[in-house]
Amino acid sequence: MSAQGVLQRVQAVSARWIAAVLALTAGAWLVVLAGLLAVASRVHDDIPVMLAVKLPLLASHPELIFGGESRTAYQVDPALAAQLIGKPPGAAVNIAYDAGEPLALLAAIRRERVLFQKAHVVVSVAPFLFNEGVRSAAVYPQDVLPRIGVFEQMVSFLPLRVGTLIRFIREAFAARLAAEQHVADVAPQPVALGMQIIDATQPDNRWPADIGSHAHYAGWNLAGPKAHFEIGALCEMVKLARKVTVVIPPWAPRYDRARDPEWLKKDDQYVALVTDAGHVCGFDVLNITSVPGLEQANYADEMHVNVSGVPIYTRYLVSQLKR
């Protein structure tokens, strides 16, 4: 056999060995990942760390509890809200957090049943909580994942969304550790009764051109596990709290639904999903498409107000809750 033939044969054998090693490595990696997901699903606690650290606020036995996702976390001032309802500081608290989901809030309500039986729970929701097409690690509801099983987790998120699974594993162990360390009881009291502030405004070149193509509406599908479990959680809250109001907050006024038919269609479906559930289960729905006096200059980005918008939004929200 010529030297060239020997070289080709060696290269072919090497290629087969490399392929076999890669296949075995991939197989082993998948087995390890499946094992980690199974363990994470077992140790998972529905109250994530970001919510647990806010639960000490409940020690004041508030009458008005604001929860949900970031648009409540960053734009509802509970001290002002308490003042507006004629109550002392601590009568209203803000336990919302980034990408906060109804399932997590429901777990907190179950943990403090007696307290919530006397409270009005106001929870904000966003499209990504119900839209199955949104699978990014940053906003995928962590409490939904353990409810769909390991096989479906892997089928749904591999290979392009493996980051979502990795975040779930990390968050599951962190939540379990927080539960075992009783963080919800012993953590220091959050400042400003739980409200957070966005003190910078997004540069003009960072604003989305439209909302219809926004990431929260990508792959639009309201028929998956997200909608099923998160709507179910909202319905379950009604049985455990004195009153439940679900808030759909506004987007920045620079965006016009009338000129964005894709956004209008999807938003109508999302609002209808929540509203229909409210009629069936007994929670109120407050769909805020705009707030009088809340201008473009009061927004930090397409979804969140800046510090100047907080009192305007809070006053309007409380006025609607009192109706």
N, C-alpha and C positions, 0 to 999 in steps of 0.2 A: 504494500500500500504506500502511496506517495505521502510525502510530508504534509501536502495540502489536505489529503484525505484524512490523515490522522488528526490534523488540527480541527477539521470540520466535525469529526466524530466526537472529539473531546468537547468541543463547543456545544454539540447537541446534548451530550450526557450532562454537561454542566447546567445547561438551560433547564433540563428536566429536574435536576436536583434543586435548583433555585426555585422552580415553580412548586415543587413538592414542599420545600421548607416554608415558602410563603403561604401555601394553602394550610399547612399544619399550624403555622403561627396565627393565621386569621381564625382558624377553627378554635384554637386554644383561647385566643382573645375573646371570641364570641361566648365561649363557655364561661370564662371569667366574668365577663360583663353581665351575662345572664344571672350568674350567681350573686354578683353584687346587687343587681336590681331586685332579685328575690329577697335578699336580706334587707335592703333599703325599704322595700314595700312592707316588710314585717315590722321593722322598728319605727317606721314613719309615724310622726305625730301631726295631727291636722293643724296645730297651732305653731306656725313658723317662728323663728327667733325674732324677726322684725315685728311681729304682733305680740309675742310674749313680753318683750321689753316695755310695751306700752300698757299692759294690763294692770300694773300697779296703780294706774290712774283710777281704776274702778273702786279703790278704797274710799273715795269720797261719796260713794253711792249716788252717782249722777242720774238725773232724770232724763237727760238728753245725751245720747251716745252716738257720735258720728264715726262711721266705719267705712270700709271699702278701699278703693284704689287711690292713686296718687292725686287725683283731682280733689279729693276731700283732704288728704294729708297736707297738701300745700296751699289750700285756699279757703279753709274753714277755720275761723278763729273761735274756739270754744269759750274763751273769756267774754268776748263780745256777744256770743250767742246767749250765754247765761244772763248777761245784762239785759239783753233784748226781751227775754222772757220773765224778767223781774226776779231773777234768782241770784244767789251769791256765787262767787267763783268756785268751780268744782262741780256745779250743778250740770255743767256740760263738759264733755271731754272728747278728744279726737284720737281714736285708736286706729285710724286708717294708715296704710303703708303702701309703698310702691308695689304695683301689680297685686294689691290686696284682693282676695277672692271671697265670695260668699261662704264657701265651705269652711274656710278658716274662721270667719266671724261666727258661724254657727257653732264651731267647736268651742269658741270662747263663751258663747251664750250658754251652752250646755255645762261648761265648767262653773259658771256663776249664775245658775238658774234663778235663785231667789232674787238676786240683784236685778237681773234683766226683766223679771216679771213686772217690775215697777218702772221700767224705762221705755222711752221712745227711741227706737233704733233707726237711724238714718244712714242708709248704705248706698254709696255710689257704685255704679257699674259702668263698664266700657265694652266696646265691641269685641276686643280680643278675648274677653272672658267667655264668650259664647261661640265665637267663630272658629270652627275646627281648622280653618286654613292657616291660622297663625300658630306656628310651632316653634318659634324662637325661644332660646333658653331664658332670655331676660323676662319674658312675660307669660310663658306657658303656666297655667295654674298647677302648682305643685301638688295640691290635694287631689287633683283628678287622676294623676298618673298611677298611684297605687290601686286605684279602683278599676283599672282596665287590664291588669295582669301583665306579666313579664313578656309573654309572647307578643301581645298586641303592642306593648311598648317598643319592642325591637323592630317589629314590622313597620310601625308608624314612623319611627325616627331614624332608623339606619338607612343609608350611611351618612346622609347629609346633615342630619340634625342630632348627631351623637352628643353634641354639647348640651342639649336639653336633658338627655339621660344622665350625663355626668353631673349637671347641676342638681338634678333630682336626688342622686345618691348623696352628694355633699349636703344638701339641705335636709334630707331625711335624718342623717346622723346628727346634724347640728340641732334639729328640732327635738330629737330624742334626748340629747344631752341637756338641752335647755329645760325640758320637762323634768328630768331626773334631778337637776340642780335647783328646781323650783324658781326659775327666773321670773315667772309671772307674779310671784309673791315677793321676792327679795330684791329685784332690780331697783335701782334708784328711780325716783319719780322723774319722768320726762319733763323737759322744760316746756313752757308755754302751753301746758295742758295737752301736749301731744302735737300741736301744730308745728309744721315745718315751713320754711320760707325759701322761695326762689328769688334771689336778689340780683340776678343778671338776666338780661334780655338777649334772646338768640339773634345773631346777625342776620340781616336780610337774606343773604345767600344760603342760609340754612333752613329757611321756611319751605315746607312742601308747596309745590305749585298748585296742588288741589288736594281735596280730601278723598275723593272717589277712588284714587289709586294709593291711598295711605296704607301703610303696612298692616294696620289693624283690620282692614277690610280685604286683605289679600286672600285668594282662594276661598271666597265666600261660601260658607256652609254652616248653617245653624241647626243641623240635624245630627250632630255627633255627640260624643260623651260629654264634652264641655257643657253644652246647653242643657243636657239632661241632668247632670249632677249639680250644676250651679243654680239652675232654676229650682231644682228640688230643694236645695239648701235655703233659698229665699222663702220657699213655701213652708219649710219646717220652722223657720224663725217665727212665723206668725203664731205658732202654738206656744212659744216660749217667752215672747216679749209682750209688753203691754200694747205696743203699737210698732209697726214696721212701715217705713217709707223708703222706697227705692228711688234714687235720684239718677237721672240721666243728664249729666252736666253739659254745658255748651262748649262749642269749639270757638276759636278766635273769630271775631266779627269780620275779618278780612275775607273769609270764605262764605260763599253764597250758595245755599242748596239749590235755589232756582236755576243757577247756571251750571250746576254739576249734577246731571241726571243720574249718574252712576252712584254718587253719594246719596242722593235723595232716595233712590230705590232701596239701597242696602240699609240705610238708616231707618226707613219706614218699616222694613222687615224686622230689624233689631228692636225697635220701639214696640212693635206689635207683639213680638215674642214676650217681652217683659210685661206689657200691659195686659195681655190675655192671661198670663200667669197670675197677675195681681187680682184680676176679676175672679179667677177660680179659687185662689188660695186666701185672699183677703188682705193683701198688702196694698198700700197706696203707691201710685207711681207718679213722680213729678218729672216730667220731661221738659227740661229747661233749654230751649233753643237759643234764647238770648236773655240778657239781663239789662234792664234800663240803667244807663249811666256807665256800663262796663264797656269801655272803648278798646280799640286796638292797642293803644299805648299802655293799657293795663295788663297785657298778656306778655309772658316771658317766652312762650312758644305756642305752637298751634293748639295745645290742649290746656296749658296751665297758666293761671294768672301770676303776675309778679306781686311784690309786696304792696304796691299801690292798689291792686285789685282785690286784695283780701277783704277789707271791710265792706266794699261794695257788694261782692258776691255773698258774703256772710249775711249781711242785712237782708238781701233779697231772698236768700234761701230760708232764713228764719221767718220772714214775713209770709212765705208760701206755706211753711209748716204750720203756722198759726191759723191758717184759713180753715 
